[in-house]
Amino acid sequence: MADEAQTITKATLKALVRGIGRGDREVRDPAFPGLSVRVRARDAAWTLRGRFVGKQSTWRIGSISDPQLSDPAAARARAQEAKGMLARGLDPSQWLRAQENRGAMVRTGDAARDGLLWPEAVAAFLAAKSQDRSPHTITD
């Protein structure tokens, strides 16, 4: 992946949109350390790099085609909020996902759509494994 640094402006974003599908590329924003735009085969997205619990991580801020993030100042503001969460020892993953989805995810009550809750998933896993495993393995 080509990696370069340049101040990201609206003109830069337009050029990056034209580069979608022409190879992977990452443009870091020196005006905001950790913030960059990653261009892939099908999309270009704002990303934020930082440390959480001592480990280097990368979070997706959102697509540059999102009208809310078409202005670099808006993306920097969202990244600043995420960095504030990191400084307080909080993982910004769920908050960023909710921002990108325009709000918190709401469960519909339909397991086919929502998937299983953790207790249901554990029970289903243990039930499946109890068919071919020793009872001692299941209780352990």
CNS distance restraints for C-alpha pairs under 8 A (distance, minus, plus):
assign (resid   1 and name CA) (resid  23 and name CA) 7.71 0.50 0.50
assign (resid   1 and name CA) (resid  24 and name CA) 5.07 0.50 0.50
assign (resid   1 and name CA) (resid  25 and name CA) 5.16 0.50 0.50
assign (resid   1 and name CA) (resid  26 and name CA) 6.84 0.50 0.50
assign (resid   2 and name CA) (resid  24 and name CA) 6.60 0.50 0.50
assign (resid   2 and name CA) (resid  25 and name CA) 4.63 0.50 0.50
assign (resid   2 and name CA) (resid  26 and name CA) 6.03 0.50 0.50
assign (resid   3 and name CA) (resid  25 and name CA) 6.05 0.50 0.50
assign (resid   3 and name CA) (resid  26 and name CA) 4.81 0.50 0.50
assign (resid   3 and name CA) (resid  27 and name CA) 5.93 0.50 0.50
assign (resid   3 and name CA) (resid  28 and name CA) 7.47 0.50 0.50
assign (resid   4 and name CA) (resid  26 and name CA) 6.44 0.50 0.50
assign (resid   4 and name CA) (resid  27 and name CA) 5.02 0.50 0.50
assign (resid   4 and name CA) (resid  28 and name CA) 6.12 0.50 0.50
assign (resid   5 and name CA) (resid  27 and name CA) 5.45 0.50 0.50
assign (resid   5 and name CA) (resid  28 and name CA) 4.57 0.50 0.50
assign (resid   5 and name CA) (resid  29 and name CA) 5.96 0.50 0.50
assign (resid   5 and name CA) (resid  30 and name CA) 6.39 0.50 0.50
assign (resid   6 and name CA) (resid  27 and name CA) 6.70 0.50 0.50
assign (resid   6 and name CA) (resid  28 and name CA) 6.32 0.50 0.50
assign (resid   6 and name CA) (resid  29 and name CA) 5.63 0.50 0.50
assign (resid   6 and name CA) (resid  30 and name CA) 6.35 0.50 0.50
assign (resid   7 and name CA) (resid  28 and name CA) 7.70 0.50 0.50
assign (resid   7 and name CA) (resid  29 and name CA) 5.04 0.50 0.50
assign (resid   7 and name CA) (resid  30 and name CA) 5.93 0.50 0.50
assign (resid   7 and name CA) (resid  31 and name CA) 6.16 0.50 0.50
assign (resid   8 and name CA) (resid  12 and name CA) 5.59 0.50 0.50
assign (resid   8 and name CA) (resid  13 and name CA) 6.96 0.50 0.50
assign (resid   8 and name CA) (resid  27 and name CA) 7.99 0.50 0.50
assign (resid   8 and name CA) (resid  28 and name CA) 7.94 0.50 0.50
assign (resid   8 and name CA) (resid  29 and name CA) 5.77 0.50 0.50
assign (resid   8 and name CA) (resid  72 and name CA) 6.69 0.50 0.50
assign (resid   9 and name CA) (resid  13 and name CA) 6.34 0.50 0.50
assign (resid   9 and name CA) (resid  71 and name CA) 7.69 0.50 0.50
assign (resid   9 and name CA) (resid  72 and name CA) 6.12 0.50 0.50
assign (resid  10 and name CA) (resid  14 and name CA) 6.37 0.50 0.50
assign (resid  10 and name CA) (resid  70 and name CA) 7.22 0.50 0.50
assign (resid  10 and name CA) (resid  71 and name CA) 6.26 0.50 0.50
assign (resid  10 and name CA) (resid  72 and name CA) 6.73 0.50 0.50
assign (resid  11 and name CA) (resid  15 and name CA) 6.38 0.50 0.50
assign (resid  12 and name CA) (resid  16 and name CA) 6.19 0.50 0.50
assign (resid  13 and name CA) (resid  17 and name CA) 6.18 0.50 0.50
assign (resid  13 and name CA) (resid  64 and name CA) 7.29 0.50 0.50
assign (resid  13 and name CA) (resid  70 and name CA) 7.67 0.50 0.50
assign (resid  14 and name CA) (resid  18 and name CA) 6.52 0.50 0.50
assign (resid  15 and name CA) (resid  19 and name CA) 6.55 0.50 0.50
assign (resid  16 and name CA) (resid  20 and name CA) 6.73 0.50 0.50
assign (resid  16 and name CA) (resid  39 and name CA) 6.98 0.50 0.50
assign (resid  16 and name CA) (resid  44 and name CA) 7.40 0.50 0.50
assign (resid  17 and name CA) (resid  39 and name CA) 7.95 0.50 0.50
assign (resid  17 and name CA) (resid  43 and name CA) 7.97 0.50 0.50
assign (resid  17 and name CA) (resid  44 and name CA) 6.81 0.50 0.50
assign (resid  19 and name CA) (resid  23 and name CA) 7.61 0.50 0.50
assign (resid  19 and name CA) (resid  39 and name CA) 7.31 0.50 0.50
assign (resid  20 and name CA) (resid  39 and name CA) 5.99 0.50 0.50
assign (resid  20 and name CA) (resid  40 and name CA) 6.06 0.50 0.50
assign (resid  20 and name CA) (resid  41 and name CA) 5.68 0.50 0.50
assign (resid  20 and name CA) (resid  42 and name CA) 6.12 0.50 0.50
assign (resid  20 and name CA) (resid  43 and name CA) 6.12 0.50 0.50
assign (resid  20 and name CA) (resid  44 and name CA) 6.71 0.50 0.50
assign (resid  21 and name CA) (resid  40 and name CA) 6.33 0.50 0.50
assign (resid  21 and name CA) (resid  41 and name CA) 3.95 0.50 0.50
assign (resid  21 and name CA) (resid  42 and name CA) 5.92 0.50 0.50
assign (resid  21 and name CA) (resid  43 and name CA) 7.91 0.50 0.50
assign (resid  22 and name CA) (resid  40 and name CA) 8.00 0.50 0.50
assign (resid  22 and name CA) (resid  41 and name CA) 6.80 0.50 0.50
assign (resid  23 and name CA) (resid  39 and name CA) 7.63 0.50 0.50
assign (resid  23 and name CA) (resid  40 and name CA) 6.46 0.50 0.50
assign (resid  23 and name CA) (resid  41 and name CA) 6.38 0.50 0.50
assign (resid  24 and name CA) (resid  38 and name CA) 7.38 0.50 0.50
assign (resid  24 and name CA) (resid  39 and name CA) 5.45 0.50 0.50
assign (resid  24 and name CA) (resid  40 and name CA) 4.77 0.50 0.50
assign (resid  24 and name CA) (resid  41 and name CA) 6.78 0.50 0.50
assign (resid  25 and name CA) (resid  38 and name CA) 5.86 0.50 0.50
assign (resid  25 and name CA) (resid  39 and name CA) 5.05 0.50 0.50
assign (resid  25 and name CA) (resid  40 and name CA) 6.83 0.50 0.50
assign (resid  26 and name CA) (resid  36 and name CA) 6.67 0.50 0.50
assign (resid  26 and name CA) (resid  37 and name CA) 5.66 0.50 0.50
assign (resid  26 and name CA) (resid  38 and name CA) 4.44 0.50 0.50
assign (resid  26 and name CA) (resid  39 and name CA) 6.14 0.50 0.50
assign (resid  27 and name CA) (resid  36 and name CA) 5.40 0.50 0.50
assign (resid  27 and name CA) (resid  37 and name CA) 5.26 0.50 0.50
assign (resid  27 and name CA) (resid  38 and name CA) 6.56 0.50 0.50
assign (resid  28 and name CA) (resid  33 and name CA) 7.83 0.50 0.50
assign (resid  28 and name CA) (resid  34 and name CA) 7.37 0.50 0.50
assign (resid  28 and name CA) (resid  35 and name CA) 6.12 0.50 0.50
assign (resid  28 and name CA) (resid  36 and name CA) 4.14 0.50 0.50
assign (resid  28 and name CA) (resid  37 and name CA) 6.54 0.50 0.50
assign (resid  29 and name CA) (resid  33 and name CA) 6.54 0.50 0.50
assign (resid  29 and name CA) (resid  34 and name CA) 7.53 0.50 0.50
assign (resid  29 and name CA) (resid  35 and name CA) 5.71 0.50 0.50
assign (resid  29 and name CA) (resid  36 and name CA) 5.49 0.50 0.50
assign (resid  32 and name CA) (resid  76 and name CA) 7.15 0.50 0.50
assign (resid  34 and name CA) (resid  47 and name CA) 8.00 0.50 0.50
assign (resid  34 and name CA) (resid  48 and name CA) 5.28 0.50 0.50
assign (resid  34 and name CA) (resid  49 and name CA) 4.72 0.50 0.50
assign (resid  34 and name CA) (resid  50 and name CA) 6.46 0.50 0.50
assign (resid  35 and name CA) (resid  46 and name CA) 7.12 0.50 0.50
assign (resid  35 and name CA) (resid  47 and name CA) 5.84 0.50 0.50
assign (resid  35 and name CA) (resid  48 and name CA) 4.63 0.50 0.50
assign (resid  35 and name CA) (resid  49 and name CA) 6.56 0.50 0.50
assign (resid  35 and name CA) (resid  76 and name CA) 7.58 0.50 0.50
assign (resid  35 and name CA) (resid  79 and name CA) 7.20 0.50 0.50
assign (resid  36 and name CA) (resid  46 and name CA) 5.75 0.50 0.50
assign (resid  36 and name CA) (resid  47 and name CA) 5.36 0.50 0.50
assign (resid  36 and name CA) (resid  48 and name CA) 6.43 0.50 0.50
assign (resid  37 and name CA) (resid  44 and name CA) 6.59 0.50 0.50
assign (resid  37 and name CA) (resid  45 and name CA) 5.44 0.50 0.50
assign (resid  37 and name CA) (resid  46 and name CA) 4.46 0.50 0.50
assign (resid  37 and name CA) (resid  47 and name CA) 5.96 0.50 0.50
assign (resid  38 and name CA) (resid  44 and name CA) 5.46 0.50 0.50
assign (resid  38 and name CA) (resid  45 and name CA) 5.40 0.50 0.50
assign (resid  38 and name CA) (resid  46 and name CA) 6.43 0.50 0.50
assign (resid  38 and name CA) (resid  47 and name CA) 6.93 0.50 0.50
assign (resid  39 and name CA) (resid  43 and name CA) 6.17 0.50 0.50
assign (resid  39 and name CA) (resid  44 and name CA) 4.19 0.50 0.50
assign (resid  39 and name CA) (resid  45 and name CA) 6.63 0.50 0.50
assign (resid  40 and name CA) (resid  44 and name CA) 5.91 0.50 0.50
assign (resid  43 and name CA) (resid  63 and name CA) 7.15 0.50 0.50
assign (resid  44 and name CA) (resid  63 and name CA) 5.92 0.50 0.50
assign (resid  44 and name CA) (resid  64 and name CA) 5.94 0.50 0.50
assign (resid  44 and name CA) (resid  65 and name CA) 7.62 0.50 0.50
assign (resid  45 and name CA) (resid  60 and name CA) 6.95 0.50 0.50
assign (resid  45 and name CA) (resid  61 and name CA) 7.15 0.50 0.50
assign (resid  45 and name CA) (resid  62 and name CA) 5.47 0.50 0.50
assign (resid  45 and name CA) (resid  63 and name CA) 4.08 0.50 0.50
assign (resid  45 and name CA) (resid  64 and name CA) 5.28 0.50 0.50
assign (resid  46 and name CA) (resid  60 and name CA) 6.12 0.50 0.50
assign (resid  46 and name CA) (resid  61 and name CA) 5.15 0.50 0.50
assign (resid  46 and name CA) (resid  62 and name CA) 5.43 0.50 0.50
assign (resid  46 and name CA) (resid  63 and name CA) 6.07 0.50 0.50
assign (resid  46 and name CA) (resid  64 and name CA) 6.39 0.50 0.50
assign (resid  46 and name CA) (resid  75 and name CA) 7.27 0.50 0.50
assign (resid  47 and name CA) (resid  58 and name CA) 6.59 0.50 0.50
assign (resid  47 and name CA) (resid  59 and name CA) 5.52 0.50 0.50
assign (resid  47 and name CA) (resid  60 and name CA) 4.50 0.50 0.50
assign (resid  47 and name CA) (resid  61 and name CA) 5.21 0.50 0.50
assign (resid  47 and name CA) (resid  62 and name CA) 7.32 0.50 0.50
assign (resid  48 and name CA) (resid  58 and name CA) 5.54 0.50 0.50
assign (resid  48 and name CA) (resid  59 and name CA) 5.19 0.50 0.50
assign (resid  48 and name CA) (resid  60 and name CA) 6.46 0.50 0.50
assign (resid  48 and name CA) (resid  61 and name CA) 6.71 0.50 0.50
assign (resid  48 and name CA) (resid  79 and name CA) 6.68 0.50 0.50
assign (resid  49 and name CA) (resid  56 and name CA) 7.13 0.50 0.50
assign (resid  49 and name CA) (resid  57 and name CA) 5.72 0.50 0.50
assign (resid  49 and name CA) (resid  58 and name CA) 4.41 0.50 0.50
assign (resid  49 and name CA) (resid  59 and name CA) 6.45 0.50 0.50
assign (resid  50 and name CA) (resid  56 and name CA) 5.69 0.50 0.50
assign (resid  50 and name CA) (resid  57 and name CA) 5.56 0.50 0.50
assign (resid  50 and name CA) (resid  58 and name CA) 6.48 0.50 0.50
assign (resid  50 and name CA) (resid  83 and name CA) 7.78 0.50 0.50
assign (resid  50 and name CA) (resid  86 and name CA) 7.96 0.50 0.50
assign (resid  51 and name CA) (resid  55 and name CA) 5.20 0.50 0.50
assign (resid  51 and name CA) (resid  56 and name CA) 4.48 0.50 0.50
assign (resid  51 and name CA) (resid  57 and name CA) 5.83 0.50 0.50
assign (resid  51 and name CA) (resid  86 and name CA) 7.53 0.50 0.50
assign (resid  52 and name CA) (resid  56 and name CA) 6.58 0.50 0.50
assign (resid  52 and name CA) (resid  57 and name CA) 6.82 0.50 0.50
assign (resid  52 and name CA) (resid  86 and name CA) 6.47 0.50 0.50
assign (resid  52 and name CA) (resid  89 and name CA) 7.25 0.50 0.50
assign (resid  52 and name CA) (resid  90 and name CA) 7.90 0.50 0.50
assign (resid  52 and name CA) (resid  91 and name CA) 6.86 0.50 0.50
assign (resid  53 and name CA) (resid  89 and name CA) 7.59 0.50 0.50
assign (resid  59 and name CA) (resid  93 and name CA) 6.69 0.50 0.50
assign (resid  59 and name CA) (resid  96 and name CA) 7.97 0.50 0.50
assign (resid  60 and name CA) (resid  96 and name CA) 7.29 0.50 0.50
assign (resid  61 and name CA) (resid  75 and name CA) 7.33 0.50 0.50
assign (resid  61 and name CA) (resid  78 and name CA) 7.27 0.50 0.50
assign (resid  61 and name CA) (resid  79 and name CA) 6.90 0.50 0.50
assign (resid  61 and name CA) (resid  96 and name CA) 6.06 0.50 0.50
assign (resid  61 and name CA) (resid  97 and name CA) 7.92 0.50 0.50
assign (resid  61 and name CA) (resid 100 and name CA) 7.26 0.50 0.50
assign (resid  62 and name CA) (resid  66 and name CA) 7.19 0.50 0.50
assign (resid  62 and name CA) (resid  69 and name CA) 7.17 0.50 0.50
assign (resid  62 and name CA) (resid  96 and name CA) 7.95 0.50 0.50
assign (resid  62 and name CA) (resid 100 and name CA) 5.74 0.50 0.50
assign (resid  63 and name CA) (resid  69 and name CA) 7.12 0.50 0.50
assign (resid  64 and name CA) (resid  69 and name CA) 5.66 0.50 0.50
assign (resid  64 and name CA) (resid  70 and name CA) 5.51 0.50 0.50
assign (resid  65 and name CA) (resid  69 and name CA) 7.18 0.50 0.50
assign (resid  65 and name CA) (resid  70 and name CA) 6.25 0.50 0.50
assign (resid  66 and name CA) (resid  70 and name CA) 6.13 0.50 0.50
assign (resid  67 and name CA) (resid  71 and name CA) 7.98 0.50 0.50
assign (resid  68 and name CA) (resid  74 and name CA) 6.92 0.50 0.50
assign (resid  69 and name CA) (resid  74 and name CA) 5.63 0.50 0.50
assign (resid  69 and name CA) (resid  75 and name CA) 5.34 0.50 0.50
assign (resid  70 and name CA) (resid  74 and name CA) 7.62 0.50 0.50
assign (resid  70 and name CA) (resid  75 and name CA) 7.86 0.50 0.50
assign (resid  71 and name CA) (resid  75 and name CA) 6.76 0.50 0.50
assign (resid  72 and name CA) (resid  76 and name CA) 6.11 0.50 0.50
assign (resid  73 and name CA) (resid  77 and name CA) 6.17 0.50 0.50
assign (resid  74 and name CA) (resid  78 and name CA) 6.32 0.50 0.50
assign (resid  75 and name CA) (resid  79 and name CA) 6.09 0.50 0.50
assign (resid  76 and name CA) (resid  80 and name CA) 5.95 0.50 0.50
assign (resid  77 and name CA) (resid  81 and name CA) 6.35 0.50 0.50
assign (resid  78 and name CA) (resid  82 and name CA) 6.37 0.50 0.50
assign (resid  79 and name CA) (resid  83 and name CA) 6.11 0.50 0.50
assign (resid  80 and name CA) (resid  84 and name CA) 6.17 0.50 0.50
assign (resid  81 and name CA) (resid  85 and name CA) 6.42 0.50 0.50
assign (resid  82 and name CA) (resid  86 and name CA) 6.36 0.50 0.50
assign (resid  82 and name CA) (resid  92 and name CA) 5.54 0.50 0.50
assign (resid  82 and name CA) (resid  96 and name CA) 7.51 0.50 0.50
assign (resid  83 and name CA) (resid  87 and name CA) 6.19 0.50 0.50
assign (resid  84 and name CA) (resid  88 and name CA) 6.40 0.50 0.50
assign (resid  85 and name CA) (resid  89 and name CA) 6.40 0.50 0.50
assign (resid  85 and name CA) (resid  90 and name CA) 5.08 0.50 0.50
assign (resid  85 and name CA) (resid  91 and name CA) 6.73 0.50 0.50
assign (resid  85 and name CA) (resid  92 and name CA) 6.12 0.50 0.50
assign (resid  86 and name CA) (resid  90 and name CA) 5.16 0.50 0.50
assign (resid  86 and name CA) (resid  91 and name CA) 6.14 0.50 0.50
assign (resid  86 and name CA) (resid  92 and name CA) 6.83 0.50 0.50
assign (resid  92 and name CA) (resid  96 and name CA) 5.98 0.50 0.50
assign (resid  93 and name CA) (resid  97 and name CA) 6.17 0.50 0.50
assign (resid  94 and name CA) (resid  98 and name CA) 6.10 0.50 0.50
assign (resid  95 and name CA) (resid  99 and name CA) 6.18 0.50 0.50
assign (resid  96 and name CA) (resid 100 and name CA) 6.18 0.50 0.50
assign (resid  97 and name CA) (resid 101 and name CA) 6.14 0.50 0.50
assign (resid  98 and name CA) (resid 102 and name CA) 5.97 0.50 0.50
assign (resid  98 and name CA) (resid 103 and name CA) 4.73 0.50 0.50
assign (resid  98 and name CA) (resid 104 and name CA) 4.74 0.50 0.50
assign (resid  98 and name CA) (resid 105 and name CA) 6.64 0.50 0.50
assign (resid  99 and name CA) (resid 103 and name CA) 5.75 0.50 0.50
assign (resid  99 and name CA) (resid 104 and name CA) 7.70 0.50 0.50
assign (resid 101 and name CA) (resid 105 and name CA) 7.65 0.50 0.50
assign (resid 107 and name CA) (resid 114 and name CA) 6.09 0.50 0.50
assign (resid 108 and name CA) (resid 113 and name CA) 7.55 0.50 0.50
assign (resid 108 and name CA) (resid 114 and name CA) 6.67 0.50 0.50
assign (resid 109 and name CA) (resid 114 and name CA) 7.02 0.50 0.50
assign (resid 110 and name CA) (resid 114 and name CA) 5.93 0.50 0.50
assign (resid 110 and name CA) (resid 115 and name CA) 7.83 0.50 0.50
assign (resid 111 and name CA) (resid 115 and name CA) 4.87 0.50 0.50
assign (resid 111 and name CA) (resid 116 and name CA) 6.01 0.50 0.50
assign (resid 116 and name CA) (resid 120 and name CA) 5.80 0.50 0.50
assign (resid 116 and name CA) (resid 121 and name CA) 5.59 0.50 0.50
assign (resid 117 and name CA) (resid 121 and name CA) 6.09 0.50 0.50
assign (resid 118 and name CA) (resid 122 and name CA) 6.18 0.50 0.50
assign (resid 119 and name CA) (resid 123 and name CA) 6.21 0.50 0.50
assign (resid 120 and name CA) (resid 124 and name CA) 6.14 0.50 0.50
assign (resid 121 and name CA) (resid 125 and name CA) 6.06 0.50 0.50
assign (resid 122 and name CA) (resid 126 and name CA) 6.13 0.50 0.50
assign (resid 123 and name CA) (resid 127 and name CA) 6.05 0.50 0.50
assign (resid 124 and name CA) (resid 128 and name CA) 6.19 0.50 0.50
assign (resid 125 and name CA) (resid 129 and name CA) 6.20 0.50 0.50
assign (resid 126 and name CA) (resid 130 and name CA) 5.94 0.50 0.50
assign (resid 126 and name CA) (resid 138 and name CA) 6.64 0.50 0.50
assign (resid 127 and name CA) (resid 131 and name CA) 6.95 0.50 0.50
assign (resid 128 and name CA) (resid 132 and name CA) 7.92 0.50 0.50
assign (resid 129 and name CA) (resid 133 and name CA) 5.88 0.50 0.50
assign (resid 129 and name CA) (resid 138 and name CA) 7.40 0.50 0.50
assign (resid 130 and name CA) (resid 134 and name CA) 6.97 0.50 0.50
assign (resid 130 and name CA) (resid 135 and name CA) 6.75 0.50 0.50
assign (resid 130 and name CA) (resid 138 and name CA) 6.45 0.50 0.50
assign (resid 133 and name CA) (resid 137 and name CA) 6.45 0.50 0.50
assign (resid 133 and name CA) (resid 138 and name CA) 7.18 0.50 0.50
assign (resid 134 and name CA) (resid 138 and name CA) 6.78 0.50 0.50
assign (resid 135 and name CA) (resid 139 and name CA) 6.35 0.50 0.50
assign (resid 136 and name CA) (resid 140 and name CA) 6.09 0.50 0.50
